[in-house]
Amino acid sequence: MNQATVQLLTDYYAAFNRQDMSAFLALLTDDVVHDINQGGREVGKTAFAQFMDRMNAHYKEEIVNISITTNETGDRAAVEFTVLGEYLSTDEGLPEANGQRYNLPAGAFFDIRDGLVARVTNYYNLQDWIAQVSG
């Protein structure tokens, strides 16, 4: 395991949990690639910031039970975690929001370049999330 990458990703999720978007975005390369779960690919820190603005308008989330694994050189990593969330306002194309809480297993894959996140690909089971907020 590469301790510098483990620390980078620990800081990444800590900033996310604090909702400190300045610190969170500072951990990304300017040309960061963001593969959205069951969605498209966005490129660039500006696009990522806009994505986070949309997400934060609809969801309040905390990442817990974080397990980080890296390759020896630290340029790749995988993270398994649980998302504890609250569905704040209806997101287009999804069930109506009324403050439902959810507990969702998830994972992410990262490319690291020059000590920053250069790619993040997130995965979770959307049908599981829909079942939790629809019930």
VONULO-675981 format. One record per residue (C-alpha): residue number from 1; residue in three letters; x negated, y, z negated. Coordinates in Angstrom, 1 decimal, always signed. Layout:
N
resi; resn; c1; c2; c3
NUM; ALA; X; Y; Z
...
! end
This chain:
135
resi; resn; c1; c2; c3
1; MET; +0.0; +0.0; +0.0
2; ASN; -1.1; +3.5; +0.7
3; GLN; -0.7; +5.7; -2.3
4; ALA; -0.7; +9.0; -0.4
5; THR; +2.3; +7.8; +1.7
6; VAL; +4.1; +6.5; -1.4
7; GLN; +3.7; +9.9; -3.0
8; LEU; +4.9; +11.7; +0.1
9; LEU; +8.0; +9.6; +0.2
10; THR; +8.6; +9.9; -3.5
11; ASP; +8.4; +13.7; -3.1
12; TYR; +10.7; +13.5; -0.1
13; TYR; +13.5; +11.7; -2.0
14; ALA; +12.9; +13.8; -5.1
15; ALA; +13.4; +17.0; -3.1
16; PHE; +16.5; +15.5; -1.5
17; ASN; +18.0; +14.6; -4.9
18; ARG; +17.3; +18.1; -6.2
19; GLN; +19.0; +19.5; -3.0
20; ASP; +15.8; +21.6; -2.5
21; MET; +16.0; +21.8; +1.2
22; SER; +12.9; +24.1; +1.5
23; ALA; +10.7; +21.5; -0.3
24; PHE; +12.4; +18.7; +1.6
25; LEU; +11.9; +20.3; +5.1
26; ALA; +8.3; +21.2; +4.2
27; LEU; +7.5; +17.5; +4.1
28; LEU; +8.4; +17.1; +7.8
29; THR; +6.3; +17.7; +10.9
30; ASP; +7.6; +20.5; +13.2
31; ASP; +8.4; +17.8; +15.9
32; VAL; +9.9; +15.3; +13.5
33; VAL; +12.0; +12.6; +15.1
34; HIS; +15.3; +11.8; +13.3
35; ASP; +17.1; +8.6; +14.3
36; ILE; +20.6; +9.0; +12.9
37; ASN; +22.4; +5.8; +11.6
38; GLN; +24.6; +4.6; +14.5
39; GLY; +24.1; +7.8; +16.2
40; GLY; +21.6; +9.6; +18.4
41; ARG; +18.1; +10.9; +18.1
42; GLU; +17.3; +14.5; +17.2
43; VAL; +13.8; +16.0; +17.5
44; GLY; +12.4; +19.0; +15.5
45; LYS; +12.6; +20.4; +12.1
46; THR; +15.3; +22.9; +13.1
47; ALA; +17.6; +20.1; +14.3
48; PHE; +16.9; +18.2; +11.1
49; ALA; +17.7; +21.2; +9.0
50; GLN; +21.0; +21.7; +10.9
51; PHE; +21.8; +18.0; +10.3
52; MET; +21.2; +18.4; +6.6
53; ASP; +23.4; +21.5; +6.5
54; ARG; +26.2; +19.4; +8.0
55; MET; +25.6; +16.5; +5.7
56; ASN; +25.5; +18.7; +2.5
57; ALA; +28.8; +20.3; +3.5
58; HIS; +30.6; +17.0; +3.5
59; TYR; +28.6; +14.8; +1.0
60; LYS; +26.9; +15.1; -2.3
61; GLU; +24.4; +12.3; -2.5
62; GLU; +21.7; +11.0; -4.8
63; ILE; +19.1; +8.4; -3.8
64; VAL; +18.4; +5.8; -6.5
65; ASN; +16.7; +2.3; -6.8
66; ILE; +14.0; +3.4; -4.4
67; SER; +11.5; +0.8; -3.2
68; ILE; +8.7; +2.0; -0.9
69; THR; +6.4; -0.3; +1.2
70; THR; +3.6; +1.0; +3.4
71; ASN; +1.1; -0.4; +5.8
72; GLU; -2.6; -0.2; +4.8
73; THR; -3.3; +3.0; +6.7
74; GLY; -0.2; +4.7; +5.5
75; ASP; +1.1; +5.8; +8.9
76; ARG; +4.2; +3.6; +8.6
77; ALA; +6.6; +2.9; +5.7
78; ALA; +9.9; +1.2; +4.9
79; VAL; +12.1; +2.3; +2.0
80; GLU; +15.0; +0.5; +0.5
81; PHE; +17.4; +2.4; -1.7
82; THR; +21.0; +2.9; -2.9
83; VAL; +23.0; +6.0; -2.0
84; LEU; +25.3; +7.2; -4.8
85; GLY; +27.7; +9.7; -3.2
86; GLU; +30.8; +11.8; -3.3
87; TYR; +32.7; +12.5; -0.1
88; LEU; +33.4; +16.3; -0.5
89; SER; +35.1; +17.3; +2.8
90; THR; +36.4; +15.4; +5.8
91; ASP; +33.7; +14.7; +8.4
92; GLU; +35.0; +14.7; +12.0
93; GLY; +36.1; +11.2; +13.1
94; LEU; +35.9; +9.7; +9.6
95; PRO; +38.5; +9.1; +6.9
96; GLU; +40.0; +12.0; +5.0
97; ALA; +37.9; +13.2; +2.1
98; ASN; +39.3; +13.7; -1.4
99; GLY; +36.3; +13.3; -3.6
100; GLN; +35.9; +9.6; -3.2
101; ARG; +32.7; +8.1; -4.7
102; TYR; +30.6; +5.5; -3.0
103; ASN; +27.7; +3.2; -3.7
104; LEU; +25.9; +2.3; -0.5
105; PRO; +22.8; +0.1; +0.1
106; ALA; +20.6; +1.7; +2.7
107; GLY; +17.1; +1.8; +4.2
108; ALA; +14.8; +4.0; +6.2
109; PHE; +11.7; +3.6; +8.3
110; PHE; +9.1; +6.3; +8.6
111; ASP; +6.1; +7.3; +10.7
112; ILE; +3.6; +9.5; +8.9
113; ARG; +1.2; +11.9; +10.6
114; ASP; -1.2; +14.3; +8.9
115; GLY; +0.4; +13.7; +5.5
116; LEU; +3.9; +14.6; +6.7
117; VAL; +7.0; +12.7; +7.9
118; ALA; +6.9; +12.5; +11.7
119; ARG; +9.9; +10.1; +12.1
120; VAL; +12.7; +8.9; +9.9
121; THR; +15.2; +6.2; +11.0
122; ASN; +18.0; +5.6; +8.5
123; TYR; +20.2; +2.5; +8.3
124; TYR; +23.3; +1.7; +6.3
125; ASN; +26.5; -0.2; +6.9
126; LEU; +29.0; +2.4; +8.1
127; GLN; +31.9; -0.1; +7.9
128; ASP; +31.1; -0.7; +4.2
129; TRP; +31.1; +3.1; +3.6
130; ILE; +34.4; +3.5; +5.4
131; ALA; +35.9; +0.7; +3.3
132; GLN; +34.7; +2.3; +0.1
133; VAL; +36.2; +5.7; +0.9
134; SER; +39.4; +4.4; +2.4
135; GLY; +40.4; +2.1; -0.5
! end
